[in-house]
Amino acid sequence: MGPEALQKEWLTTDDLIRWLGIGRTLAYQLLMTGEIPSYKIGRVRRIRRQDVEMWLEGNRFRPGA
């Protein structure tokens, strides 16, 4: 994901895949289960950057926890 994508408030599914370095199947699984919130706008799905950052923080590895 390029620097311009990191500045965007709304990400595409492809942005999410590139940012997290995950596969398409896992990305859609996270979105469809609501683990990472997304918004359907017409025929496209959008993800708020802030929601991804919160999800990442909540899934941070904490040794001994």
C-alpha positions in Angstrom: 0.0 0.0 0.0 1.5 3.3 -1.0 1.8 6.4 1.2 -1.3 8.0 -0.3 -3.5 5.0 0.8 -2.3 5.5 4.4 -3.7 9.0 4.3 -7.1 7.9 3.0 -9.9 7.7 5.5 -11.8 5.1 3.5 -10.0 2.0 2.2 -10.9 -0.5 -0.4 -10.7 -4.3 0.2 -7.6 -4.3 -1.9 -6.0 -1.6 0.3 -6.8 -3.7 3.4 -5.3 -6.8 1.8 -2.1 -4.9 0.9 -1.8 -3.1 4.2 -2.2 -6.2 6.4 -0.4 -8.6 4.0 -3.3 -11.1 4.1 -5.1 -13.1 1.5 -8.4 -12.1 -0.1 -10.2 -15.0 1.6 -9.1 -14.0 5.1 -9.9 -10.3 4.4 -13.4 -11.1 3.3 -13.9 -13.4 6.3 -12.8 -10.6 8.7 -15.2 -8.2 6.9 -18.2 -10.6 6.6 -18.0 -11.6 10.3 -17.8 -8.0 11.3 -14.5 -8.5 13.1 -13.3 -5.5 11.0 -16.3 -3.3 10.4 -17.1 -2.3 6.8 -19.7 -0.3 5.0 -21.5 -1.2 1.8 -21.8 1.8 -0.4 -23.7 0.8 -3.5 -21.9 -2.2 -4.9 -18.6 -1.5 -3.2 -17.4 -2.2 0.3 -15.4 0.4 2.2 -13.4 0.1 5.4 -12.5 3.0 7.7 -8.8 3.2 8.4 -9.6 4.0 12.0 -11.5 0.7 12.4 -8.6 -1.3 11.0 -6.2 0.5 13.4 -8.5 -0.3 16.4 -8.8 -4.0 15.3 -5.0 -4.2 15.0 -4.6 -2.7 18.5 -7.1 -5.2 19.9 -5.2 -8.1 18.3 -1.7 -7.0 19.4 0.4 -9.8 20.9 1.1 -9.3 24.6 3.6 -11.7 26.0 2.4 -13.3 29.2 -1.2 -12.2 28.7 
